[in-house]
């Protein structure tokens, strides 16, 4: 599984982000991406050059922004495909994305 847990050894951060990324200890630079990703997900038609300018102020290049848009868009796409087909989430994963203890 490639996700935030693959990027950090800080399990507390992973838990914070899963609970409420806006109140987590992510850096302001990281939160800028999250705000952009949230807007792209919820209101894709409302993305403006100003939104891109905001994240550029945090040091992201045009290439970085292109990758951010492509990753966010891919996950939105694949989740909508799964939802549209009525696929249920994997039964071995809990709400925070951890593998359930199947021995219980």
C-alpha positions in Angstrom: 0.0 0.0 0.0 1.5 3.3 -1.0 0.1 6.2 1.0 1.1 8.6 3.7 2.4 5.7 5.9 4.8 5.0 3.1 6.1 8.6 3.3 6.7 8.9 7.0 7.5 6.9 10.1 5.4 9.3 12.2 2.3 7.3 13.0 0.9 10.2 15.0 0.9 12.4 11.9 -0.8 9.7 9.9 -3.5 9.5 12.5 -3.9 13.3 12.7 -4.3 13.6 9.0 -6.8 10.8 8.9 -8.8 12.5 11.6 -8.7 16.1 10.4 -5.8 17.3 8.2 -6.8 20.9 8.7 -6.0 20.6 12.5 -3.0 18.3 12.0 0.7 19.2 12.4 1.3 19.2 8.6 3.4 22.1 7.5 1.8 25.1 6.0 3.3 24.1 2.7 1.7 20.6 2.9 -1.6 22.1 4.0 -1.5 24.4 0.9 -1.6 21.2 -1.3 -4.4 19.8 0.8 -6.5 22.9 0.4 -5.9 22.9 -3.4 -6.7 19.1 -3.5 -9.9 19.6 -1.6 -11.1 22.4 -3.9 -10.1 20.4 -7.0 -12.1 17.4 -5.6 -15.2 19.3 -4.5 -15.3 22.2 -6.9 -13.2 21.3 -10.0 -14.8 23.9 -12.2 -13.9 26.7 -9.7 -10.1 26.2 -9.9 -8.6 29.5 -11.0 -5.1 30.8 -11.7 -5.2 32.4 -8.2 -5.5 28.9 -6.7 -2.3 27.9 -8.6 -0.6 31.1 -7.6 -1.3 30.3 -3.9 0.5 27.0 -4.0 3.3 28.5 -6.1 4.0 30.8 -3.2 5.0 27.7 -1.2 7.7 26.8 -3.7 5.8 24.4 -5.9 6.9 24.5 -9.6 4.6 24.1 -12.6 5.8 20.4 -12.8 4.9 19.9 -9.1 1.5 21.4 -9.7 0.9 19.2 -12.7 1.8 16.1 -10.7 -0.5 17.2 -7.8 -3.4 17.8 -10.2 -2.8 14.4 -11.9 -2.6 12.5 -8.7 -5.6 14.1 -7.1 -7.6 13.7 -10.3 -6.6 10.0 -10.6 -7.8 9.2 -7.1 -11.0 11.1 -7.7 -11.5 9.2 -10.9 -10.8 5.7 -9.5 -13.0 6.4 -6.4 -15.9 7.4 -8.6 -15.5 4.3 -10.8 -15.6 2.2 -7.7 -18.6 4.1 -6.3 -20.4 4.0 -9.7 -20.0 0.2 -9.9 -21.2 -0.2 -6.3 -17.9 -1.7 -5.1 -17.6 -1.9 -1.4 -14.3 -0.9 0.4 -12.1 -3.8 1.2 -13.5 -5.5 4.2 -10.0 -6.0 5.7 -9.4 -2.2 6.0 -10.8 0.0 8.7 -12.0 3.6 8.4 -8.5 5.0 9.1 -7.0 2.8 6.4 -5.4 0.2 8.7 -5.6 -3.5 8.1 -8.1 -5.0 10.6 -6.9 -7.7 12.8 -8.5 -10.7 11.1 -7.7 -13.1 14.0 -10.4 -11.5 16.2 
